[in-house]
Amino acid sequence: MFGNAVFVTTIIFMALGIWLLQECRFLIPYRSLIFGRYFGALAAYAAALFLNLFAAVYLICRKLFLKDTGRKLAHLEKQLRTGESISEELTRRLSE
């Protein structure tokens, strides 16, 4: 899930960057001035944006893809404890 969240975050971040480059074409003549003077601030902002975007994507992935996980694990544990399990090896390991 971690890798998927990084991949989706990278795609969204790149799409935002491309959109921003298209919207700010009027700044092209000042590129060397902007990057020379404000590179540190721009890099810090980009890193903070990437981390916040990653956190949001990771949270959404957990909410969508791990729905009812606790209930499913409780059902599996109940099966293992009663001995009416699909896998006898899992029941034996749990009892040890």
C-alpha positions as CSV (number, residue, x, y, z in Angstrom):
1,M,0.0,0.0,0.0
2,F,2.9,2.3,0.7
3,G,4.3,1.9,-2.8
4,N,0.9,2.6,-4.3
5,A,0.5,5.8,-2.3
6,V,3.9,7.0,-3.4
7,F,3.2,6.2,-7.0
8,V,-0.2,8.0,-6.9
9,T,1.3,11.0,-5.1
10,T,4.1,11.3,-7.7
11,I,1.6,11.3,-10.5
12,I,-0.6,14.0,-8.9
13,F,2.5,16.0,-8.0
14,M,3.8,15.9,-11.6
15,A,0.4,16.8,-12.9
16,L,0.2,19.8,-10.6
17,G,3.7,20.8,-11.7
18,I,2.9,20.6,-15.4
19,W,-0.3,22.6,-14.9
20,L,1.6,25.2,-12.9
21,L,4.3,25.5,-15.6
22,Q,1.6,26.1,-18.2
23,E,-0.2,28.7,-16.1
24,C,3.0,30.7,-15.3
25,R,4.5,31.1,-18.8
26,F,4.9,34.8,-18.2
27,L,7.6,34.1,-15.6
28,I,9.9,32.4,-18.2
29,P,12.1,35.5,-18.7
30,Y,12.7,35.7,-15.0
31,R,13.6,32.0,-14.5
32,S,17.2,32.4,-13.6
33,L,16.4,35.2,-11.1
34,I,13.6,33.2,-9.5
35,F,15.5,29.9,-9.2
36,G,18.8,31.7,-8.2
37,R,17.2,33.7,-5.4
38,Y,14.3,31.5,-4.2
39,F,15.5,27.9,-4.9
40,G,15.6,26.9,-1.2
41,A,12.2,28.2,-0.5
42,L,10.7,26.6,-3.6
43,A,12.3,23.3,-2.8
44,A,11.1,23.4,0.8
45,Y,7.6,24.2,-0.3
46,A,7.6,21.4,-2.9
47,A,8.8,18.9,-0.3
48,A,6.1,20.0,2.2
49,L,3.5,19.8,-0.5
50,F,4.6,16.3,-1.5
51,L,4.6,15.1,2.1
52,N,1.1,16.5,2.7
53,L,-0.2,15.1,-0.5
54,F,1.3,11.7,0.3
55,A,-0.3,11.7,3.7
56,A,-3.7,12.5,2.2
57,V,-3.4,9.8,-0.5
58,Y,-2.2,7.3,2.1
59,L,-5.1,8.0,4.4
60,I,-7.6,7.7,1.5
61,C,-6.0,4.4,0.4
62,R,-6.3,3.1,4.0
63,K,-9.9,4.1,4.3
64,L,-10.9,2.6,0.9
65,F,-8.9,-0.6,0.8
66,L,-8.8,-1.6,4.5
67,K,-12.5,-1.4,5.1
68,D,-13.8,-3.9,7.6
69,T,-10.4,-5.4,8.2
70,G,-10.9,-5.7,11.9
71,R,-14.2,-7.5,11.5
72,K,-12.6,-9.9,9.0
73,L,-9.7,-10.6,11.2
74,A,-12.0,-11.2,14.2
75,H,-13.9,-13.8,12.1
76,L,-10.7,-15.5,11.1
77,E,-9.5,-15.6,14.7
78,K,-12.9,-17.1,15.8
79,Q,-12.5,-19.8,13.2
80,L,-9.0,-20.6,14.4
81,R,-9.9,-20.7,18.1
82,T,-12.9,-23.0,17.5
83,G,-10.9,-25.4,15.4
84,E,-13.4,-25.2,12.5
85,S,-10.7,-23.6,10.4
86,I,-9.8,-24.0,6.8
87,S,-6.2,-24.5,7.7
88,E,-5.3,-26.9,10.4
89,E,-1.7,-25.6,10.4
90,L,-2.9,-22.2,11.4
91,T,-5.0,-23.6,14.3
92,R,-2.0,-25.7,15.5
93,R,0.3,-22.6,15.4
94,L,-2.2,-20.5,17.3
95,S,-2.6,-23.1,20.1
96,E,1.2,-23.2,20.6
